[in-house]
Every structure is written in C-alpha cells, then in structure tokens.
Amino acid sequence: MFLIKTDKARHELQPGRRTLGQRERALLLMADGQRSVTDFGQLFSSRDEAGKVALHLVQEGYLLDSRAQQRQPPSETPPAPVDIASAAADAFDGKRSLATTRMFLFDLCERMFVRRDPILAEQFRELLRESRDRDGMLAVAGAMLDEIAKSAGAERAESIRDRIDKLLPAALVH
C-alpha cells in the first residue's frame, strides 16, 4: 500500500494545527504516494506499529492508498474545521530524554519562528546546537517560550512548556 495525504492531512499539517502526535504527523509528512507502509517502519519501533498507525490514519481520513485515489475523483469538500479548544494535546508515548526534548525544540523553532522571523529562528537553532546540557537547553527553551508568549499568547506558551516537561526525563523536570 502506497499512501498519499488527503485534504484533511494537508489541513492538519498547516501551521497552528496539532491534533495528532509527532510520529503520526511525521508519517503524514512522508506520505507522498511513493513510499509504502514498510518504508515507515524506521519511524516506529516495528513495522507492525507503523502499519497500525498508518491504518488508523487511513480510517480517520488522513491518508489514502494511492491506487484507491487513482480510481476516485478528487474531493471538493473542504476539511471540517477543527475546534482547537477541544482538540486533545499530542499523546506522547515515546521515551523521555534530553535528546527527544532537543529534537522537539528544533521542531518548535521551525514551526514557530522560521516564517515569522528567520533571523531569530537561526539564532535559536544556533543556541540549541551549542547547548549540550540540560540547563543550557532549558535556557534556550525559556527564551523561545518568551517569544511564543509575545506572539501567540501566554496560554500557548504554557501548553508548550507542559509538553517540554512531558519530554524531559522525570528526574529532570523543573
């Protein structure tokens, strides 16, 4: 099965939309009609897990088998609006680690700053590259959260802070 994104998936991947977890979103990003479910195994601990997530995304209307798409006319129906207030936060079922937290911060930098302020985004990326310990990384995260609070509001910054706390090893949560 070769997977392609639906309009619902493209809507989910727009900036400011996050109703799916990181690995589900990564699978959506990679779904281009050229990769099969087995190619997604490297994102997960096993091919079975990749298959389950892919099947879930197909059932929820985010993905289609590219062969099925060739048999169907394109949909003219716009995706249903997502109620951000009631959308669940990302479910994180991975390992807590500084490396996972670091990757999240790099991703956050790309999503929140690159289009709005590319120079600031590059400064944050450089600071993240230079920070090798927990305290340095959390200092950069704090600066990023301050900027997010200015542009997106304190509530959004706080929800991201909560996410960072969920990614840090339990002994390191501040």
Secondary structure in CASP SS format (residue, H / E / C, confidence):
PFRMAT SS
TARGET T0000
AUTHOR 0000-0000-0000
METHOD secondary structure of the structure
MODEL  1
M C 1.00
F E 1.00
L E 1.00
I E 1.00
K E 1.00
T C 1.00
D H 1.00
K H 1.00
A H 1.00
R H 1.00
H H 1.00
E H 1.00
L C 1.00
Q C 1.00
P C 1.00
G C 1.00
R C 1.00
R C 1.00
T C 1.00
L C 1.00
G C 1.00
Q H 1.00
R H 1.00
E H 1.00
R H 1.00
A H 1.00
L H 1.00
L H 1.00
L H 1.00
M H 1.00
A C 1.00
D E 1.00
G E 1.00
Q E 1.00
R E 1.00
S E 1.00
V H 1.00
T H 1.00
D H 1.00
F H 1.00
G H 1.00
Q H 1.00
L H 1.00
F C 1.00
S C 1.00
S C 1.00
R H 1.00
D H 1.00
E H 1.00
A H 1.00
G H 1.00
K H 1.00
V H 1.00
A H 1.00
L H 1.00
H H 1.00
L H 1.00
V H 1.00
Q H 1.00
E C 1.00
G C 1.00
Y C 1.00
L E 1.00
L E 1.00
D E 1.00
S H 1.00
R H 1.00
A H 1.00
Q H 1.00
Q H 1.00
R H 1.00
Q C 1.00
P C 1.00
P C 1.00
S C 1.00
E C 1.00
T C 1.00
P C 1.00
P C 1.00
A C 1.00
P C 1.00
V C 1.00
D C 1.00
I C 1.00
A C 1.00
S C 1.00
A C 1.00
A C 1.00
A C 1.00
D C 1.00
A C 1.00
F C 1.00
D C 1.00
G C 1.00
K C 1.00
R C 1.00
S C 1.00
L H 1.00
A H 1.00
T H 1.00
T H 1.00
R H 1.00
M H 1.00
F H 1.00
L H 1.00
F H 1.00
D H 1.00
L H 1.00
C H 1.00
E H 1.00
R H 1.00
M H 1.00
F H 1.00
V C 1.00
R C 1.00
R C 1.00
D C 1.00
P H 1.00
I H 1.00
L H 1.00
A H 1.00
E H 1.00
Q H 1.00
F H 1.00
R H 1.00
E H 1.00
L H 1.00
L H 1.00
R H 1.00
E H 1.00
S C 1.00
R C 1.00
D C 1.00
R H 1.00
D H 1.00
G H 1.00
M H 1.00
L H 1.00
A H 1.00
V H 1.00
A H 1.00
G H 1.00
A H 1.00
M H 1.00
L H 1.00
D H 1.00
E H 1.00
I H 1.00
A H 1.00
K H 1.00
S H 1.00
A H 1.00
G C 1.00
A H 1.00
E H 1.00
R H 1.00
A H 1.00
E H 1.00
S H 1.00
I H 1.00
R H 1.00
D H 1.00
R H 1.00
I H 1.00
D H 1.00
K H 1.00
L H 1.00
L C 1.00
P C 1.00
A H 1.00
A H 1.00
L H 1.00
V C 1.00
H C 1.00
END
